[in-house]
């Protein structure tokens, strides 16, 4: 999966295989809700490209505790 930095507040995830495309679609459906609130990815821990195989994120409500 390619990660393209399009600016300080925007990235693009580009799947390179059919499996990655399916996973990205599942993530998209989990984050973007037609009914109710959408979710956001929040980084956890740290990511050291020399030591870590990947970065970890939690999936949280976009507006926790509010009625937005």
ABEGO torsion letter per residue (X at the ends): XBBBBAEAABBBBBBABAAAAAAAAAAAAAABBABEBBBBBBBBEBBBAAABABBBBBBBBABBGBAX
